Amino acid sequence: MSDHEQTEPIMDGATEATNHEKLRGLIEQVDHDHRDEGAGAMADHLRDRMAETGVEDEEAGDVED
């Protein structure tokens, strides 16, 4: 096991991703890791991860379908 702290995403190209792409990735991670905890807990985990990573929330008009 490594003693190094992870300070950035480990996927290739993740540091070059747009805020939208990073947010989408965080949502996928939270959904995978915490889906059994309910929507409120998932929202809390997502906000925590956004704060940890510096990913910003998007305005409703900024969302792409």
MODELLER restraints for C-alpha pairs under 7 A, 6 or more apart:
rsr = mdl.restraints
at = mdl.atoms
rsr.add(forms.Gaussian(group=physical.xy_distance, feature=features.Distance(at['CA:9:A'], at['CA:15:A']), mean=6.80, stdev=0.5))
rsr.add(forms.Gaussian(group=physical.xy_distance, feature=features.Distance(at['CA:19:A'], at['CA:55:A']), mean=6.08, stdev=0.5))
rsr.add(forms.Gaussian(group=physical.xy_distance, feature=features.Distance(at['CA:19:A'], at['CA:56:A']), mean=6.77, stdev=0.5))
rsr.add(forms.Gaussian(group=physical.xy_distance, feature=features.Distance(at['CA:22:A'], at['CA:55:A']), mean=6.76, stdev=0.5))
rsr.add(forms.Gaussian(group=physical.xy_distance, feature=features.Distance(at['CA:23:A'], at['CA:55:A']), mean=6.31, stdev=0.5))
rsr.add(forms.Gaussian(group=physical.xy_distance, feature=features.Distance(at['CA:26:A'], at['CA:46:A']), mean=6.91, stdev=0.5))
rsr.add(forms.Gaussian(group=physical.xy_distance, feature=features.Distance(at['CA:27:A'], at['CA:46:A']), mean=6.69, stdev=0.5))
rsr.add(forms.Gaussian(group=physical.xy_distance, feature=features.Distance(at['CA:30:A'], at['CA:42:A']), mean=6.36, stdev=0.5))
rsr.add(forms.Gaussian(group=physical.xy_distance, feature=features.Distance(at['CA:30:A'], at['CA:45:A']), mean=6.72, stdev=0.5))
rsr.add(forms.Gaussian(group=physical.xy_distance, feature=features.Distance(at['CA:30:A'], at['CA:46:A']), mean=6.19, stdev=0.5))
rsr.add(forms.Gaussian(group=physical.xy_distance, feature=features.Distance(at['CA:34:A'], at['CA:42:A']), mean=5.96, stdev=0.5))
rsr.add(forms.Gaussian(group=physical.xy_distance, feature=features.Distance(at['CA:35:A'], at['CA:42:A']), mean=6.82, stdev=0.5))
rsr.add(forms.Gaussian(group=physical.xy_distance, feature=features.Distance(at['CA:50:A'], at['CA:56:A']), mean=6.72, stdev=0.5))
